[in-house]
Amino acid sequence: MKRKKYKTKSKSKKNSKELREYAKKVKEEAGISTRRQFVNLVCIKCKEEYHIRVNNKDNWTDNMKDNYICLVCKSGNSNWRTRLERKGLL
């Protein structure tokens, strides 16, 4: 009976791990956060709250809210508040 040979990690797996680490390093140097960032939007009409993933939270501006439509009451265009605005902090 022959013994089974165990395979070592393939080269492609090693390379992909190195590439991921390199990409992370480049993003950090460019000032782009590698962690997931979210913006919380609240519909003014129905008070439904949405948790929206954003690439870079620092680049978020108020007019970007108009790109989203509430799934409950189907209203969009300036019917949004961020969570901070709702609490009166902004």
C-alpha positions in Angstrom: 0.0 0.0 0.0 1.4 3.4 -1.1 1.7 6.3 1.4 -0.2 9.4 0.5 1.9 12.4 -0.2 0.7 15.6 1.3 0.6 18.7 -0.9 2.1 21.9 0.2 0.4 25.2 -0.4 0.2 26.1 -4.0 2.2 29.0 -5.3 -1.0 30.9 -6.4 -2.3 30.9 -2.8 1.0 32.3 -1.5 1.1 35.0 -4.2 -2.5 36.0 -3.6 -1.8 36.5 0.1 1.3 38.6 -0.7 -0.8 40.7 -3.2 -3.5 41.3 -0.5 -0.9 42.5 2.0 0.7 44.7 -0.6 -2.7 46.2 -1.6 -3.5 46.9 2.0 -0.1 48.6 2.5 -0.6 50.8 -0.6 -4.1 51.8 0.5 -2.9 52.8 4.0 -0.1 54.9 2.5 -2.7 56.6 0.2 -4.9 57.4 3.2 -7.8 55.1 2.2 -9.2 53.2 5.1 -9.0 49.4 4.6 -11.9 48.9 7.1 -15.5 48.9 6.0 -17.2 52.2 6.5 -20.9 52.9 6.8 -23.2 55.8 6.7 -26.5 55.7 8.5 -29.4 57.3 6.7 -32.9 57.8 8.2 -35.9 58.4 6.1 -37.8 61.5 7.2 -41.2 60.2 6.3 -41.3 56.7 7.7 -38.3 56.8 10.1 -36.8 53.7 8.5 -33.1 53.5 9.1 -30.6 52.2 6.6 -26.9 51.2 7.1 -25.1 51.9 3.8 -21.6 50.8 3.0 -19.3 53.5 1.7 -15.8 53.3 0.2 -14.5 56.4 2.0 -16.6 58.1 4.7 -14.5 61.3 4.5 -15.6 61.9 0.9 -19.3 61.6 1.8 -21.2 64.8 1.1 -24.9 65.7 1.8 -25.9 65.7 -1.9 -25.0 62.0 -2.1 -28.1 61.2 -0.1 -30.2 62.0 -3.2 -28.8 58.8 -4.9 -30.8 56.6 -2.5 -34.5 55.8 -2.3 -36.4 54.5 0.7 -37.6 50.9 0.1 -40.6 51.3 2.5 -42.3 54.5 1.4 -40.5 54.8 -2.0 -39.5 58.4 -1.3 -36.0 59.8 -2.2 -34.4 63.1 -3.0 -33.7 65.1 0.2 -36.0 62.9 2.4 -32.9 61.6 4.2 -31.2 62.5 7.4 -28.0 61.1 8.8 -28.2 59.7 12.3 -26.2 62.7 13.6 -28.6 65.2 12.1 -31.5 63.4 13.7 -29.9 63.8 17.1 -29.3 67.5 16.5 -25.5 67.2 16.4 -25.2 68.6 12.8 
